[in-house]
Amino acid sequence: MGFGVVGQSFAKLLLSRSADLYSQHGVKPRIVACVDNRGSAVAPAGLDLQRLLEAKKAKGTVAAYEKIGAKFDPLQVIENVDAEVVLECTPTNLTTGEPGTSHVITAMRAGKHVISVNKGPLALAFPSLIELANYNGVMFRFSGTVGGGTPILEFAKRCLKGDRIIFFQGILNGTTNYILSRMEEGLTYAGAMEDAKQKGYAEANPSLDTDGYDAAAKLVIMANWIMGMKVTMKDVKRTGISNVTASDVKKAAERGNAIKLIAACDSKRLDVAPTEVAKKDPICVNGTLNAVTFSSEHSGQQTIIGRGAGGMETASAVLRDLIEIRDMIFEQ
Ligand code: HSE
């Protein structure tokens, strides 16, 4: 569902990795349907991904895959096409959660496992979606929603299993980190924003980045999944970066610090706000990087750093989820 930057990158990744995916993981995925906002392509024997990418590039819609472009209702495709997994990668909407939430709910009710890179459904309805997945006996994975290809969720959930995470904080939005980093180099806020847009880091609606909504959505996902909290967007105290001035950035630098948009969670409070961070702190990363420090009861602090956005990076997270779902199906 959705064939934008991430969907197309995933198709390219499957094409380039098909041999080693099969030899190393025994996975040979068949994409039996693809839907974008203008139509769909359905082929029970499997779509030719190269031809699908070409159709999208030439005509702007996957409906051009067949000579007679079919305009299917996306929910009917999810319900009626025989498939094991639905990949939800339509654009994030943090107000309504749609169309992603309806896609996810319909897929789960139809008994299909779901991988979502769309943050909207999770940020607005995480607890009820987990319940729905459990009720319908399907797996729900969403690695790509936080950290792009950097396995932030898995690091906390699996590598720190057995310990208790008490607190975590970090930089979860690449666009604002890029803007703040460039301001430190002397670029104005507006100039840095323009630069971020051109590089393709920013959300389609850049207010999602600059007003802290994107970081808040990721914080909600982490709080639910890692800390076991039952929270949604409305539980986050959020301040964006639009009031950060060049003078604030300069004064912080004189103190050996940098201003970063920090998302923090201590199992009671969820906060997103511009915060002064010591430059020697490992979470003080620059450019579009993301970084999160987890503080655990016994194992102390660990920081994970990596690229937090990008089509191929996020597609690699989807593949990780798909391999995990496949492994779990075989274990059952
Ligand atoms: N706009 C987001 C960011 C994209 O800048 O981090 C990745 O979720």
py3Dmol code that shows the C-alpha trace and the ligand (Angstrom):
import py3Dmol

protein = """\
ATOM      1  CA  MET A   1       0.000   0.000   0.000  1.00  0.00           C
ATOM      2  CA  GLY A   2       1.711   3.163  -1.262  1.00  0.00           C
ATOM      3  CA  PHE A   3       4.471   3.240  -3.856  1.00  0.00           C
ATOM      4  CA  GLY A   4       6.441   6.372  -3.029  1.00  0.00           C
ATOM      5  CA  VAL A   5      10.093   6.682  -2.039  1.00  0.00           C
ATOM      6  CA  VAL A   6      10.058   3.785   0.461  1.00  0.00           C
ATOM      7  CA  GLY A   7       7.834   1.472  -1.614  1.00  0.00           C
ATOM      8  CA  GLN A   8       9.960   1.939  -4.717  1.00  0.00           C
ATOM      9  CA  SER A   9      13.187   1.536  -2.735  1.00  0.00           C
ATOM     10  CA  PHE A  10      11.836  -1.725  -1.320  1.00  0.00           C
ATOM     11  CA  ALA A  11      11.084  -2.990  -4.848  1.00  0.00           C
ATOM     12  CA  LYS A  12      14.642  -2.072  -5.907  1.00  0.00           C
ATOM     13  CA  LEU A  13      16.064  -3.770  -2.826  1.00  0.00           C
ATOM     14  CA  LEU A  14      14.170  -7.002  -3.613  1.00  0.00           C
ATOM     15  CA  LEU A  15      15.458  -6.907  -7.188  1.00  0.00           C
ATOM     16  CA  SER A  16      19.077  -6.385  -6.153  1.00  0.00           C
ATOM     17  CA  ARG A  17      19.018  -8.838  -3.225  1.00  0.00           C
ATOM     18  CA  SER A  18      16.909 -11.679  -4.616  1.00  0.00           C
ATOM     19  CA  ALA A  19      19.755 -14.214  -4.872  1.00  0.00           C
ATOM     20  CA  ASP A  20      21.208 -13.776  -1.388  1.00  0.00           C
ATOM     21  CA  LEU A  21      17.778 -13.373   0.216  1.00  0.00           C
ATOM     22  CA  TYR A  22      16.945 -16.851  -0.971  1.00  0.00           C
ATOM     23  CA  SER A  23      20.315 -18.451  -0.249  1.00  0.00           C
ATOM     24  CA  GLN A  24      20.795 -16.853   3.190  1.00  0.00           C
ATOM     25  CA  HIS A  25      17.254 -16.517   4.506  1.00  0.00           C
ATOM     26  CA  GLY A  26      15.139 -18.818   2.332  1.00  0.00           C
ATOM     27  CA  VAL A  27      12.945 -15.848   1.436  1.00  0.00           C
ATOM     28  CA  LYS A  28      11.623 -15.371  -2.082  1.00  0.00           C
ATOM     29  CA  PRO A  29       8.865 -12.790  -1.744  1.00  0.00           C
ATOM     30  CA  ARG A  30       6.219 -12.447  -4.415  1.00  0.00           C
ATOM     31  CA  ILE A  31       4.572  -9.030  -4.614  1.00  0.00           C
ATOM     32  CA  VAL A  32       1.038  -9.893  -5.690  1.00  0.00           C
ATOM     33  CA  ALA A  33      -0.502  -6.405  -5.563  1.00  0.00           C
ATOM     34  CA  CYS A  34       0.618  -2.804  -5.425  1.00  0.00           C
ATOM     35  CA  VAL A  35      -1.655   0.174  -4.803  1.00  0.00           C
ATOM     36  CA  ASP A  36      -0.885   3.879  -5.042  1.00  0.00           C
ATOM     37  CA  ASN A  37      -3.153   6.921  -4.790  1.00  0.00           C
ATOM     38  CA  ARG A  38      -4.223   6.620  -8.436  1.00  0.00           C
ATOM     39  CA  GLY A  39      -4.810   2.914  -8.935  1.00  0.00           C
ATOM     40  CA  SER A  40      -3.419  -0.547  -8.528  1.00  0.00           C
ATOM     41  CA  ALA A  41      -1.675  -3.467 -10.173  1.00  0.00           C
ATOM     42  CA  VAL A  42      -2.634  -6.996  -9.162  1.00  0.00           C
ATOM     43  CA  ALA A  43      -1.007 -10.236 -10.321  1.00  0.00           C
ATOM     44  CA  PRO A  44      -1.516 -13.408  -8.254  1.00  0.00           C
ATOM     45  CA  ALA A  45       1.554 -15.009  -9.863  1.00  0.00           C
ATOM     46  CA  GLY A  46       3.693 -12.025  -8.788  1.00  0.00           C
ATOM     47  CA  LEU A  47       4.306  -8.594 -10.296  1.00  0.00           C
ATOM     48  CA  ASP A  48       7.410  -8.016 -12.411  1.00  0.00           C
ATOM     49  CA  LEU A  49       9.023  -5.410 -10.152  1.00  0.00           C
ATOM     50  CA  GLN A  50      11.218  -3.894 -12.859  1.00  0.00           C
ATOM     51  CA  ARG A  51       8.164  -3.324 -15.049  1.00  0.00           C
ATOM     52  CA  LEU A  52       6.221  -1.963 -12.064  1.00  0.00           C
ATOM     53  CA  LEU A  53       8.965   0.600 -11.342  1.00  0.00           C
ATOM     54  CA  GLU A  54       9.056   1.600 -15.003  1.00  0.00           C
ATOM     55  CA  ALA A  55       5.255   2.020 -15.149  1.00  0.00           C
ATOM     56  CA  LYS A  56       5.328   4.242 -12.045  1.00  0.00           C
ATOM     57  CA  LYS A  57       8.184   6.332 -13.456  1.00  0.00           C
ATOM     58  CA  ALA A  58       6.613   6.745 -16.889  1.00  0.00           C
ATOM     59  CA  LYS A  59       2.970   7.373 -15.944  1.00  0.00           C
ATOM     60  CA  GLY A  60       3.106   8.316 -12.270  1.00  0.00           C
ATOM     61  CA  THR A  61       0.934   5.374 -11.176  1.00  0.00           C
ATOM     62  CA  VAL A  62       1.232   1.620 -10.807  1.00  0.00           C
ATOM     63  CA  ALA A  63      -2.137   1.346 -12.595  1.00  0.00           C
ATOM     64  CA  ALA A  64      -0.125   1.809 -15.821  1.00  0.00           C
ATOM     65  CA  TYR A  65       1.432  -1.647 -15.219  1.00  0.00           C
ATOM     66  CA  GLU A  66      -1.448  -3.239 -17.150  1.00  0.00           C
ATOM     67  CA  LYS A  67      -2.701  -1.771 -20.413  1.00  0.00           C
ATOM     68  CA  ILE A  68      -6.122  -1.254 -18.838  1.00  0.00           C
ATOM     69  CA  GLY A  69      -5.324   0.442 -15.540  1.00  0.00           C
ATOM     70  CA  ALA A  70      -7.646  -0.902 -12.865  1.00  0.00           C
ATOM     71  CA  LYS A  71      -8.926   1.490 -10.191  1.00  0.00           C
ATOM     72  CA  PHE A  72      -9.477  -0.852  -7.269  1.00  0.00           C
ATOM     73  CA  ASP A  73     -10.599   0.213  -3.847  1.00  0.00           C
ATOM     74  CA  PRO A  74      -7.455  -0.205  -1.673  1.00  0.00           C
ATOM     75  CA  LEU A  75      -9.456  -1.869   1.111  1.00  0.00           C
ATOM     76  CA  GLN A  76     -10.880  -4.400  -1.351  1.00  0.00           C
ATOM     77  CA  VAL A  77      -7.381  -5.213  -2.557  1.00  0.00           C
ATOM     78  CA  ILE A  78      -6.276  -5.814   1.053  1.00  0.00           C
ATOM     79  CA  GLU A  79      -9.313  -7.985   1.780  1.00  0.00           C
ATOM     80  CA  ASN A  80      -9.550  -9.945  -1.447  1.00  0.00           C
ATOM     81  CA  VAL A  81      -6.031 -10.486  -2.760  1.00  0.00           C
ATOM     82  CA  ASP A  82      -4.472 -13.668  -1.450  1.00  0.00           C
ATOM     83  CA  ALA A  83      -1.356 -12.532   0.461  1.00  0.00           C
ATOM     84  CA  GLU A  84       0.361 -13.213   3.765  1.00  0.00           C
ATOM     85  CA  VAL A  85       1.742  -9.749   4.526  1.00  0.00           C
ATOM     86  CA  VAL A  86       0.528  -6.205   3.878  1.00  0.00           C
ATOM     87  CA  LEU A  87       3.190  -3.511   3.676  1.00  0.00           C
ATOM     88  CA  GLU A  88       1.787  -0.111   4.633  1.00  0.00           C
ATOM     89  CA  CYS A  89       3.896   2.725   3.221  1.00  0.00           C
ATOM     90  CA  THR A  90       1.471   5.518   2.389  1.00  0.00           C
ATOM     91  CA  PRO A  91       2.427   9.011   3.661  1.00  0.00           C
ATOM     92  CA  THR A  92       2.206   9.754   7.384  1.00  0.00           C
ATOM     93  CA  ASN A  93      -0.780  11.805   8.539  1.00  0.00           C
ATOM     94  CA  LEU A  94      -0.555  12.640  12.237  1.00  0.00           C
ATOM     95  CA  THR A  95      -4.011  14.229  12.444  1.00  0.00           C
ATOM     96  CA  THR A  96      -6.285  11.533  11.034  1.00  0.00           C
ATOM     97  CA  GLY A  97      -3.841   8.628  10.651  1.00  0.00           C
ATOM     98  CA  GLU A  98      -5.452   7.937   7.285  1.00  0.00           C
ATOM     99  CA  PRO A  99      -5.383   6.210   4.898  1.00  0.00           C
ATOM    100  CA  GLY A 100      -2.830   4.083   6.768  1.00  0.00           C
ATOM    101  CA  THR A 101      -4.971   3.239   9.809  1.00  0.00           C
ATOM    102  CA  SER A 102      -7.800   1.805   7.685  1.00  0.00           C
ATOM    103  CA  HIS A 103      -5.274  -0.222   5.696  1.00  0.00           C
ATOM    104  CA  VAL A 104      -3.710  -1.675   8.849  1.00  0.00           C
ATOM    105  CA  ILE A 105      -7.069  -2.466  10.503  1.00  0.00           C
ATOM    106  CA  THR A 106      -8.487  -4.066   7.341  1.00  0.00           C
ATOM    107  CA  ALA A 107      -5.356  -6.180   6.870  1.00  0.00           C
ATOM    108  CA  MET A 108      -5.394  -7.426  10.470  1.00  0.00           C
ATOM    109  CA  ARG A 109      -9.108  -8.250  10.325  1.00  0.00           C
ATOM    110  CA  ALA A 110      -8.432 -10.188   7.107  1.00  0.00           C
ATOM    111  CA  GLY A 111      -5.810 -12.246   8.989  1.00  0.00           C
ATOM    112  CA  LYS A 112      -2.799 -10.697   7.237  1.00  0.00           C
ATOM    113  CA  HIS A 113       0.469  -9.810   8.965  1.00  0.00           C
ATOM    114  CA  VAL A 114       1.329  -6.108   8.727  1.00  0.00           C
ATOM    115  CA  ILE A 115       4.577  -4.181   8.281  1.00  0.00           C
ATOM    116  CA  SER A 116       4.126  -0.416   8.599  1.00  0.00           C
ATOM    117  CA  VAL A 117       6.632   2.321   7.854  1.00  0.00           C
ATOM    118  CA  ASN A 118       3.785   4.807   8.229  1.00  0.00           C
ATOM    119  CA  LYS A 119       4.008   6.486  11.642  1.00  0.00           C
ATOM    120  CA  GLY A 120       0.432   7.856  11.676  1.00  0.00           C
ATOM    121  CA  PRO A 121      -1.496   4.708  12.667  1.00  0.00           C
ATOM    122  CA  LEU A 122       1.009   3.896  15.426  1.00  0.00           C
ATOM    123  CA  ALA A 123       1.302   7.401  16.830  1.00  0.00           C
ATOM    124  CA  LEU A 124      -2.469   7.798  17.081  1.00  0.00           C
ATOM    125  CA  ALA A 125      -3.639   4.300  17.979  1.00  0.00           C
ATOM    126  CA  PHE A 126      -0.715   2.130  19.092  1.00  0.00           C
ATOM    127  CA  PRO A 127      -2.406   0.328  22.026  1.00  0.00           C
ATOM    128  CA  SER A 128      -5.552  -0.601  20.071  1.00  0.00           C
ATOM    129  CA  LEU A 129      -3.579  -1.768  17.008  1.00  0.00           C
ATOM    130  CA  ILE A 130      -1.450  -4.104  19.136  1.00  0.00           C
ATOM    131  CA  GLU A 131      -4.642  -5.457  20.694  1.00  0.00           C
ATOM    132  CA  LEU A 132      -6.211  -5.958  17.263  1.00  0.00           C
ATOM    133  CA  ALA A 133      -3.093  -7.773  15.987  1.00  0.00           C
ATOM    134  CA  ASN A 134      -3.136 -10.102  19.021  1.00  0.00           C
ATOM    135  CA  TYR A 135      -6.875 -10.699  18.729  1.00  0.00           C
ATOM    136  CA  ASN A 136      -6.517 -11.680  15.054  1.00  0.00           C
ATOM    137  CA  GLY A 137      -3.352 -13.712  15.635  1.00  0.00           C
ATOM    138  CA  VAL A 138      -1.231 -11.689  13.199  1.00  0.00           C
ATOM    139  CA  MET A 139       2.212 -10.149  13.521  1.00  0.00           C
ATOM    140  CA  PHE A 140       2.642  -6.386  13.437  1.00  0.00           C
ATOM    141  CA  ARG A 141       6.124  -4.971  12.738  1.00  0.00           C
ATOM    142  CA  PHE A 142       7.214  -1.344  12.291  1.00  0.00           C
ATOM    143  CA  SER A 143      11.043  -1.118  12.480  1.00  0.00           C
ATOM    144  CA  GLY A 144      11.188   1.560   9.775  1.00  0.00           C
ATOM    145  CA  THR A 145       9.015   4.025  11.706  1.00  0.00           C
ATOM    146  CA  VAL A 146      11.863   4.989  14.057  1.00  0.00           C
ATOM    147  CA  GLY A 147      15.443   5.527  12.943  1.00  0.00           C
ATOM    148  CA  GLY A 148      15.022   4.621   9.253  1.00  0.00           C
ATOM    149  CA  GLY A 149      17.384   1.668   8.797  1.00  0.00           C
ATOM    150  CA  THR A 150      19.044   2.105  12.217  1.00  0.00           C
ATOM    151  CA  PRO A 151      17.607  -0.634  14.464  1.00  0.00           C
ATOM    152  CA  ILE A 152      16.694   1.619  17.401  1.00  0.00           C
ATOM    153  CA  LEU A 153      13.535  -0.289  18.348  1.00  0.00           C
ATOM    154  CA  GLU A 154      15.221  -3.696  18.076  1.00  0.00           C
ATOM    155  CA  PHE A 155      18.255  -2.550  20.033  1.00  0.00           C
ATOM    156  CA  ALA A 156      16.104  -1.566  22.987  1.00  0.00           C
ATOM    157  CA  LYS A 157      13.591  -4.395  22.739  1.00  0.00           C
ATOM    158  CA  ARG A 158      15.965  -7.289  22.086  1.00  0.00           C
ATOM    159  CA  CYS A 159      19.526  -6.380  22.964  1.00  0.00           C
ATOM    160  CA  LEU A 160      18.494  -4.898  26.298  1.00  0.00           C
ATOM    161  CA  LYS A 161      16.041  -7.711  27.068  1.00  0.00           C
ATOM    162  CA  GLY A 162      16.350  -8.787  30.699  1.00  0.00           C
ATOM    163  CA  ASP A 163      17.306  -5.337  31.894  1.00  0.00           C
ATOM    164  CA  ARG A 164      14.849  -2.553  32.681  1.00  0.00           C
ATOM    165  CA  ILE A 165      15.113   0.668  30.686  1.00  0.00           C
ATOM    166  CA  ILE A 166      14.460   3.527  33.073  1.00  0.00           C
ATOM    167  CA  PHE A 167      14.953   6.457  30.763  1.00  0.00           C
ATOM    168  CA  PHE A 168      15.849   7.233  27.180  1.00  0.00           C
ATOM    169  CA  GLN A 169      16.436  10.396  25.235  1.00  0.00           C
ATOM    170  CA  GLY A 170      17.657  11.287  21.805  1.00  0.00           C
ATOM    171  CA  ILE A 171      17.457  12.963  18.455  1.00  0.00           C
ATOM    172  CA  LEU A 172      14.687  11.310  16.447  1.00  0.00           C
ATOM    173  CA  ASN A 173      14.210  13.800  13.604  1.00  0.00           C
ATOM    174  CA  GLY A 174      16.863  14.212  10.922  1.00  0.00           C
ATOM    175  CA  THR A 175      15.467  17.375   9.324  1.00  0.00           C
ATOM    176  CA  THR A 176      15.519  19.512  12.467  1.00  0.00           C
ATOM    177  CA  ASN A 177      18.929  18.135  13.384  1.00  0.00           C
ATOM    178  CA  TYR A 178      20.197  19.152   9.964  1.00  0.00           C
ATOM    179  CA  ILE A 179      18.703  22.650  10.330  1.00  0.00           C
ATOM    180  CA  LEU A 180      20.157  23.161  13.829  1.00  0.00           C
ATOM    181  CA  SER A 181      23.570  21.833  12.720  1.00  0.00           C
ATOM    182  CA  ARG A 182      23.654  24.183   9.728  1.00  0.00           C
ATOM    183  CA  MET A 183      22.601  27.139  11.908  1.00  0.00           C
ATOM    184  CA  GLU A 184      25.646  26.435  14.052  1.00  0.00           C
ATOM    185  CA  GLU A 185      27.745  26.802  10.903  1.00  0.00           C
ATOM    186  CA  GLY A 186      26.207  30.239  10.336  1.00  0.00           C
ATOM    187  CA  LEU A 187      23.344  29.486   7.932  1.00  0.00           C
ATOM    188  CA  THR A 188      19.997  31.148   8.721  1.00  0.00           C
ATOM    189  CA  TYR A 189      16.969  29.071   9.808  1.00  0.00           C
ATOM    190  CA  ALA A 190      15.191  29.726   6.492  1.00  0.00           C
ATOM    191  CA  GLY A 191      18.306  28.903   4.433  1.00  0.00           C
ATOM    192  CA  ALA A 192      18.887  25.648   6.322  1.00  0.00           C
ATOM    193  CA  MET A 193      15.209  24.649   5.933  1.00  0.00           C
ATOM    194  CA  GLU A 194      15.352  25.245   2.195  1.00  0.00           C
ATOM    195  CA  ASP A 195      18.484  23.119   2.017  1.00  0.00           C
ATOM    196  CA  ALA A 196      16.796  20.285   3.987  1.00  0.00           C
ATOM    197  CA  LYS A 197      13.763  20.351   1.680  1.00  0.00           C
ATOM    198  CA  GLN A 198      15.924  20.151  -1.428  1.00  0.00           C
ATOM    199  CA  LYS A 199      17.863  17.210  -0.025  1.00  0.00           C
ATOM    200  CA  GLY A 200      14.539  15.379   0.480  1.00  0.00           C
ATOM    201  CA  TYR A 201      14.843  14.912   4.255  1.00  0.00           C
ATOM    202  CA  ALA A 202      11.810  16.988   5.190  1.00  0.00           C
ATOM    203  CA  GLU A 203       8.271  15.602   5.424  1.00  0.00           C
ATOM    204  CA  ALA A 204       5.830  16.651   2.659  1.00  0.00           C
ATOM    205  CA  ASN A 205       4.416  19.037   5.282  1.00  0.00           C
ATOM    206  CA  PRO A 206       7.612  20.438   6.908  1.00  0.00           C
ATOM    207  CA  SER A 207       5.690  21.583   9.995  1.00  0.00           C
ATOM    208  CA  LEU A 208       5.654  17.903  11.016  1.00  0.00           C
ATOM    209  CA  ASP A 209       9.430  18.181  11.384  1.00  0.00           C
ATOM    210  CA  THR A 210       9.933  21.733  12.661  1.00  0.00           C
ATOM    211  CA  ASP A 211       7.033  21.743  15.141  1.00  0.00           C
ATOM    212  CA  GLY A 212       8.224  18.461  16.655  1.00  0.00           C
ATOM    213  CA  TYR A 213       5.305  16.259  15.546  1.00  0.00           C
ATOM    214  CA  ASP A 214       7.539  13.722  13.771  1.00  0.00           C
ATOM    215  CA  ALA A 215       9.821  13.374  16.816  1.00  0.00           C
ATOM    216  CA  ALA A 216       6.735  13.131  19.061  1.00  0.00           C
ATOM    217  CA  ALA A 217       5.263  10.349  16.882  1.00  0.00           C
ATOM    218  CA  LYS A 218       8.498   8.361  17.127  1.00  0.00           C
ATOM    219  CA  LEU A 219       8.634   8.961  20.874  1.00  0.00           C
ATOM    220  CA  VAL A 220       5.098   7.578  21.226  1.00  0.00           C
ATOM    221  CA  ILE A 221       6.033   4.456  19.249  1.00  0.00           C
ATOM    222  CA  MET A 222       9.128   3.907  21.420  1.00  0.00           C
ATOM    223  CA  ALA A 223       7.274   4.531  24.691  1.00  0.00           C
ATOM    224  CA  ASN A 224       4.614   1.947  23.811  1.00  0.00           C
ATOM    225  CA  TRP A 225       6.919  -0.686  22.388  1.00  0.00           C
ATOM    226  CA  ILE A 226       9.912  -0.350  24.676  1.00  0.00           C
ATOM    227  CA  MET A 227       8.527   1.013  27.952  1.00  0.00           C
ATOM    228  CA  GLY A 228       5.133  -0.725  27.823  1.00  0.00           C
ATOM    229  CA  MET A 229       3.292   2.588  28.174  1.00  0.00           C
ATOM    230  CA  LYS A 230      -0.155   3.030  26.618  1.00  0.00           C
ATOM    231  CA  VAL A 231       0.195   6.500  25.132  1.00  0.00           C
ATOM    232  CA  THR A 232      -0.654   8.438  21.978  1.00  0.00           C
ATOM    233  CA  MET A 233       0.301  11.822  20.486  1.00  0.00           C
ATOM    234  CA  LYS A 234      -1.829  13.783  22.935  1.00  0.00           C
ATOM    235  CA  ASP A 235       0.331  12.568  25.835  1.00  0.00           C
ATOM    236  CA  VAL A 236       3.476  14.292  24.516  1.00  0.00           C
ATOM    237  CA  LYS A 237       4.504  17.759  25.732  1.00  0.00           C
ATOM    238  CA  ARG A 238       5.887  19.182  22.496  1.00  0.00           C
ATOM    239  CA  THR A 239       7.843  22.287  21.480  1.00  0.00           C
ATOM    240  CA  GLY A 240       9.330  22.689  18.006  1.00  0.00           C
ATOM    241  CA  ILE A 241      12.444  24.529  16.841  1.00  0.00           C
ATOM    242  CA  SER A 242      10.869  27.558  15.155  1.00  0.00           C
ATOM    243  CA  ASN A 243      11.739  29.883  18.061  1.00  0.00           C
ATOM    244  CA  VAL A 244      15.410  28.847  18.192  1.00  0.00           C
ATOM    245  CA  THR A 245      17.484  31.829  17.024  1.00  0.00           C
ATOM    246  CA  ALA A 246      21.003  32.079  15.608  1.00  0.00           C
ATOM    247  CA  SER A 247      21.943  33.898  18.817  1.00  0.00           C
ATOM    248  CA  ASP A 248      20.678  30.981  20.996  1.00  0.00           C
ATOM    249  CA  VAL A 249      22.789  28.567  18.939  1.00  0.00           C
ATOM    250  CA  LYS A 250      25.867  30.800  19.231  1.00  0.00           C
ATOM    251  CA  LYS A 251      25.522  31.278  22.992  1.00  0.00           C
ATOM    252  CA  ALA A 252      25.147  27.507  23.505  1.00  0.00           C
ATOM    253  CA  ALA A 253      28.282  26.908  21.421  1.00  0.00           C
ATOM    254  CA  GLU A 254      30.239  29.338  23.643  1.00  0.00           C
ATOM    255  CA  ARG A 255      29.327  27.112  26.597  1.00  0.00           C
ATOM    256  CA  GLY A 256      30.588  24.001  24.727  1.00  0.00           C
ATOM    257  CA  ASN A 257      27.002  22.923  24.012  1.00  0.00           C
ATOM    258  CA  ALA A 258      24.657  22.571  21.035  1.00  0.00           C
ATOM    259  CA  ILE A 259      20.889  23.025  20.815  1.00  0.00           C
ATOM    260  CA  LYS A 260      19.185  19.807  19.740  1.00  0.00           C
ATOM    261  CA  LEU A 261      15.542  18.775  19.412  1.00  0.00           C
ATOM    262  CA  ILE A 262      15.530  16.176  22.174  1.00  0.00           C
ATOM    263  CA  ALA A 263      12.776  13.600  22.672  1.00  0.00           C
ATOM    264  CA  ALA A 264      12.805  12.091  26.165  1.00  0.00           C
ATOM    265  CA  CYS A 265      10.829   9.457  28.083  1.00  0.00           C
ATOM    266  CA  ASP A 266      11.156   8.358  31.738  1.00  0.00           C
ATOM    267  CA  SER A 267       8.137   6.012  31.896  1.00  0.00           C
ATOM    268  CA  LYS A 268       5.928   8.851  33.199  1.00  0.00           C
ATOM    269  CA  ARG A 269       6.591  11.867  30.979  1.00  0.00           C
ATOM    270  CA  LEU A 270       7.027  12.264  27.245  1.00  0.00           C
ATOM    271  CA  ASP A 271       8.760  15.479  26.154  1.00  0.00           C
ATOM    272  CA  VAL A 272       9.985  16.900  22.860  1.00  0.00           C
ATOM    273  CA  ALA A 273      11.795  20.236  23.116  1.00  0.00           C
ATOM    274  CA  PRO A 274      14.901  22.121  21.975  1.00  0.00           C
ATOM    275  CA  THR A 275      17.477  21.340  24.661  1.00  0.00           C
ATOM    276  CA  GLU A 276      21.093  22.324  25.250  1.00  0.00           C
ATOM    277  CA  VAL A 277      23.319  19.251  25.053  1.00  0.00           C
ATOM    278  CA  ALA A 278      27.057  19.042  25.809  1.00  0.00           C
ATOM    279  CA  LYS A 279      29.032  18.581  22.598  1.00  0.00           C
ATOM    280  CA  LYS A 280      30.929  15.730  24.214  1.00  0.00           C
ATOM    281  CA  ASP A 281      27.687  13.831  24.912  1.00  0.00           C
ATOM    282  CA  PRO A 282      27.425  10.893  22.449  1.00  0.00           C
ATOM    283  CA  ILE A 283      23.868  11.909  21.465  1.00  0.00           C
ATOM    284  CA  CYS A 284      25.207  15.246  20.205  1.00  0.00           C
ATOM    285  CA  VAL A 285      25.378  14.094  16.550  1.00  0.00           C
ATOM    286  CA  ASN A 286      25.180  16.417  13.570  1.00  0.00           C
ATOM    287  CA  GLY A 287      23.573  16.564  10.136  1.00  0.00           C
ATOM    288  CA  THR A 288      20.652  14.194   9.543  1.00  0.00           C
ATOM    289  CA  LEU A 289      21.893  11.586  12.013  1.00  0.00           C
ATOM    290  CA  ASN A 290      19.655  10.216  14.760  1.00  0.00           C
ATOM    291  CA  ALA A 291      20.997   9.123  18.172  1.00  0.00           C
ATOM    292  CA  VAL A 292      19.334   7.654  21.250  1.00  0.00           C
ATOM    293  CA  THR A 293      20.810   6.937  24.688  1.00  0.00           C
ATOM    294  CA  PHE A 294      19.101   4.254  26.772  1.00  0.00           C
ATOM    295  CA  SER A 295      19.653   4.220  30.542  1.00  0.00           C
ATOM    296  CA  SER A 296      19.016   0.797  32.035  1.00  0.00           C
ATOM    297  CA  GLU A 297      18.825  -0.331  35.634  1.00  0.00           C
ATOM    298  CA  HIS A 298      21.890  -2.603  35.560  1.00  0.00           C
ATOM    299  CA  SER A 299      23.689  -2.251  32.229  1.00  0.00           C
ATOM    300  CA  GLY A 300      24.077   1.535  32.412  1.00  0.00           C
ATOM    301  CA  GLN A 301      23.936   3.741  29.361  1.00  0.00           C
ATOM    302  CA  GLN A 302      24.237   2.814  25.699  1.00  0.00           C
ATOM    303  CA  THR A 303      23.892   5.079  22.690  1.00  0.00           C
ATOM    304  CA  ILE A 304      22.870   3.970  19.219  1.00  0.00           C
ATOM    305  CA  ILE A 305      23.639   6.312  16.324  1.00  0.00           C
ATOM    306  CA  GLY A 306      22.742   6.091  12.647  1.00  0.00           C
ATOM    307  CA  ARG A 307      20.993   7.542   9.635  1.00  0.00           C
ATOM    308  CA  GLY A 308      17.366   8.117  10.559  1.00  0.00           C
ATOM    309  CA  ALA A 309      15.767   8.599   7.158  1.00  0.00           C
ATOM    310  CA  GLY A 310      16.085   7.744   3.461  1.00  0.00           C
ATOM    311  CA  GLY A 311      14.344   5.405   1.029  1.00  0.00           C
ATOM    312  CA  MET A 312      16.887   2.566   0.920  1.00  0.00           C
ATOM    313  CA  GLU A 313      17.618   2.826   4.649  1.00  0.00           C
ATOM    314  CA  THR A 314      13.919   2.485   5.505  1.00  0.00           C
ATOM    315  CA  ALA A 315      13.466  -0.267   2.894  1.00  0.00           C
ATOM    316  CA  SER A 316      16.194  -2.260   4.662  1.00  0.00           C
ATOM    317  CA  ALA A 317      14.112  -2.044   7.863  1.00  0.00           C
ATOM    318  CA  VAL A 318      11.103  -3.428   5.942  1.00  0.00           C
ATOM    319  CA  LEU A 319      13.184  -6.343   4.727  1.00  0.00           C
ATOM    320  CA  ARG A 320      14.336  -7.004   8.298  1.00  0.00           C
ATOM    321  CA  ASP A 321      10.692  -7.134   9.418  1.00  0.00           C
ATOM    322  CA  LEU A 322       9.757  -9.406   6.529  1.00  0.00           C
ATOM    323  CA  ILE A 323      12.539 -11.882   7.310  1.00  0.00           C
ATOM    324  CA  GLU A 324      11.450 -11.900  10.949  1.00  0.00           C
ATOM    325  CA  ILE A 325       7.809 -12.569  10.044  1.00  0.00           C
ATOM    326  CA  ARG A 326       8.877 -15.361   7.730  1.00  0.00           C
ATOM    327  CA  ASP A 327      11.090 -16.911  10.450  1.00  0.00           C
ATOM    328  CA  MET A 328       8.236 -16.772  12.949  1.00  0.00           C
ATOM    329  CA  ILE A 329       5.782 -18.351  10.507  1.00  0.00           C
ATOM    330  CA  PHE A 330       8.211 -21.237  10.068  1.00  0.00           C
ATOM    331  CA  GLU A 331       8.744 -21.624  13.811  1.00  0.00           C
ATOM    332  CA  GLN A 332       4.989 -21.945  14.452  1.00  0.00           C
TER     333      GLN A 332
END
"""
ligand_1 = """\
8
HSE
N 11.223 13.724 8.172
C 11.767 12.640 8.919
C 13.106 13.081 9.498
C 11.915 11.461 8.012
O 13.580 14.158 9.113
O 13.656 12.415 10.360
C 12.156 10.135 8.712
O 11.088 9.743 9.533
"""
view = py3Dmol.view(width=600, height=400)
view.addModel(protein, "pdb")
view.setStyle({"model": 0}, {"cartoon": {"style": "trace"}})
view.addModel(ligand_1, "xyz")
view.setStyle({"model": 1}, {"stick": {}})
view.zoomTo()
view.show()
